[in-house]
Amino acid sequence: MGYIDKRIAMQYLANSEKLFDSLKNRFISNYNGYKNTLTNSLYNKDYEGIYNLIHQIKGFSLNIGSEVLYNDSIHILEEIQKKGEVSPFEIECYIESLDMCYLELSRM
């Protein structure tokens, strides 16, 4: 199972390769910031910060063709809404999804 399905992205982007490339490059350039922010926010128990960042990532995850990242985002957001927090393990798993998306997008 891949983390990026370009066919999905093209459906959301009206088959615009230019827009896909722009979003792909945006994700790649922001990738380390995402990881650092998630790690720091978890360390500081800043669940609002985690929520806001993951909500932002969810917002464009389908535009880069990642149903996996979209679904993982929904899961984390729901956990924070229900419990007011999220476990370090779940954030580590989420970061793994980010890693895989980054690797696949970098190879495109």
C-alpha positions as CSV (number, residue, x, y, z in Angstrom):
1,M,0.0,0.0,0.0
2,G,1.3,3.4,-1.0
3,Y,0.8,6.6,0.9
4,I,0.4,8.8,-2.2
5,D,-2.0,8.1,-5.0
6,K,-1.6,10.7,-7.7
7,R,-4.9,9.7,-9.3
8,I,-6.7,10.9,-6.1
9,A,-4.8,14.1,-6.1
10,M,-5.7,14.7,-9.8
11,Q,-9.4,14.2,-8.9
12,Y,-9.2,16.9,-6.3
13,L,-7.1,19.3,-8.4
14,A,-9.1,19.1,-11.6
15,N,-6.1,17.2,-13.3
16,S,-3.8,20.2,-12.7
17,E,-0.2,18.9,-12.7
18,K,1.0,22.4,-12.0
19,L,-1.1,22.7,-8.8
20,F,-0.1,19.2,-7.7
21,D,3.6,20.1,-8.1
22,S,3.1,23.2,-6.1
23,L,1.4,21.4,-3.3
24,K,3.9,18.6,-3.4
25,N,6.8,21.1,-3.1
26,R,5.0,22.9,-0.3
27,F,4.6,19.7,1.7
28,I,8.3,18.8,1.0
29,S,9.5,22.2,2.1
30,N,7.3,22.2,5.3
31,Y,8.0,18.6,6.2
32,N,10.7,19.1,8.8
33,G,8.7,22.0,10.4
34,Y,5.7,19.7,10.7
35,K,7.8,17.0,12.5
36,N,9.5,19.5,14.8
37,T,6.3,21.3,15.7
38,L,4.5,18.0,16.4
39,T,7.4,16.7,18.5
40,N,7.7,20.0,20.5
41,S,4.0,20.4,20.9
42,L,3.7,16.8,22.3
43,Y,6.6,17.5,24.7
44,N,4.9,20.6,25.9
45,K,1.5,19.0,26.0
46,D,0.2,21.6,23.6
47,Y,-2.7,19.6,22.2
48,E,-4.3,22.7,20.7
49,G,-1.1,23.3,18.7
50,I,-1.1,19.6,17.6
51,Y,-4.8,19.9,16.7
52,N,-4.3,23.1,14.6
53,L,-1.3,21.7,12.7
54,I,-2.9,18.3,12.0
55,H,-6.1,20.1,10.9
56,Q,-4.0,22.1,8.4
57,I,-2.3,19.0,7.1
58,K,-5.6,17.2,6.8
59,G,-6.9,20.1,4.7
60,F,-4.5,19.4,1.9
61,S,-3.7,15.7,2.4
62,L,-6.1,14.6,-0.3
63,N,-4.8,17.3,-2.6
64,I,-1.4,15.5,-2.5
65,G,-3.2,12.2,-2.9
66,S,-2.8,10.7,0.6
67,E,-6.0,9.1,1.9
68,V,-3.8,7.4,4.6
69,L,-2.6,10.8,5.9
70,Y,-6.1,12.2,5.7
71,N,-7.6,9.2,7.7
72,D,-4.7,9.4,10.2
73,S,-5.4,13.1,10.6
74,I,-9.0,12.5,11.3
75,H,-8.2,9.9,13.9
76,I,-5.8,12.2,15.8
77,L,-8.3,15.1,15.6
78,E,-11.1,12.9,17.0
79,E,-8.9,11.7,19.8
80,I,-8.0,15.3,20.8
81,Q,-11.7,16.3,20.6
82,K,-12.8,13.4,22.8
83,K,-10.0,13.2,25.3
84,G,-8.4,16.6,25.2
85,E,-5.0,14.9,24.4
86,V,-3.4,12.3,22.3
87,S,-0.8,9.6,23.2
88,P,2.8,9.9,22.2
89,F,2.5,6.6,20.4
90,E,-0.3,7.9,18.2
91,I,1.8,11.0,17.3
92,E,4.8,8.8,16.5
93,C,2.5,6.7,14.2
94,Y,1.3,10.0,12.6
95,I,4.9,11.1,12.1
96,E,5.6,7.8,10.3
97,S,2.8,8.6,7.9
98,L,4.3,12.0,7.3
99,D,7.7,10.4,6.7
100,M,6.2,8.0,4.2
101,C,4.4,10.7,2.3
102,Y,7.6,12.8,2.2
103,L,9.6,9.9,0.8
104,E,7.0,9.1,-1.8
105,L,6.5,12.7,-2.9
106,S,10.3,13.2,-3.0
107,R,10.6,10.4,-5.5
108,M,8.0,11.9,-7.8
